[in-house]
């Protein structure tokens, strides 16, 4: 059954608007990234390349990086997201 009622369309529009605002906020935060945070992202990338794990407890500002959408935390281990990998690739040039 198709969900094409007026209420459903309005609900989907609200969801899309909320997602757009969240993505916009992440991009604004990413524009304000510091050199120390970029160095942290490079450190995480290097650890991933050598199959080592970086614990979230060893990185001070990982919550700020997560708010930017650059890292994800799973069971206390940090991994780069695609956004974080793009930042590292851009800064490495």
Residue pairs with C-beta under 8 A, 6 or more apart in sequence:
26 67
26 68
26 69
26 83
29 64
29 67
29 68
30 68
30 69
30 70
30 83
30 87
33 68
33 70
33 87
36 61
37 61
37 64
37 65
37 70
38 87
38 88
38 91
40 59
40 61
40 62
40 65
41 65
41 70
41 71
41 80
41 84
41 87
41 88
41 91
42 88
42 91
42 92
43 54
44 54
44 59
44 71
44 78
44 79
44 80
44 84
45 80
45 84
45 85
45 88
47 53
47 54
48 79
48 80
53 77
54 77
54 78
55 76
55 77
55 78
56 62
56 73
56 76
56 77
56 78
57 76
59 65
59 78
62 71
62 73
62 78
65 71
65 84
66 72
66 73
68 83
69 81
69 83
69 84
70 80
70 81
70 83
70 84
70 87
71 78
71 79
71 80
71 81
71 84
72 78
72 79
72 80
72 81
73 79
80 88
